[in-house]
Amino acid sequence: MTALILAATLSLPARATVVTVTKGFRHESIEVAERTISELAARTGYLTIQFARDDDDLARLFTPEALAETDIIFFLNTTGELPLPDRDAFLRWIENGGAFVGAHSASDTFHDFPAYLDMLGGEFDFHGDHIEVPVFVEDREHPATRFLSSPFTTLDEIYQFKRYDPSRVHLLLSLHADPDSGTPSSLPISWTRRQGEGRVFYTALGHRDDVWEAEWFRQHLLGGIAWALGVEEPQRRRAARF
Ligand SMILES: [Zn+2]
């Protein structure tokens, strides 16, 4: 397990709210994804998790008072327009130093809330069939990617984005060719952003059960979460393990 450098301002375990509410497409992988994040929390001891699985949970866990008691929010394959009690307060919470993590269809969420999409750094546009692709590591020092070979291959549903501006994100993983046509192009797969005082980590992977069950993906998530919380920072890579 990766060693963690504890930030002075955060005592672990961090208080996490994991949202799996869907108002559009619902991924079958949510069940295994919830299990994955619970296992990671138990294995590392640095997250205590409250799940927001329905509208009542969102109403309870996204009040300004509840946000003040939350360290990290994870949109795990959410879709559509989530009925947050105060969505501006949610974005202010990130601006003021909250940690936000999004997986896969977190970018297929809040299409009518541009400020959310700008915070995330991209908006889901379309995807093709599941396909095995070579994924290139763009940051070999980041905790979410420094243990990966470049390129490594994975089989998943690959998202293409709109409302994505490479100058607004720090790219961690990308494809160097269109997954379907093979035409050379840069397609973002995972990135980070700073939003005010807050830290944002997004990975576009995570459609399939077997991705959530893969050890490299678990390490990828864990590194992203640790960075977003400020408990791990980029450092020189050791040997790739995946
Ligand atoms: Zn999907």
Residues whose N, C-alpha, C, O or C-beta is under 5 A from the ligand:
A	BS01	ZN	E157 H207
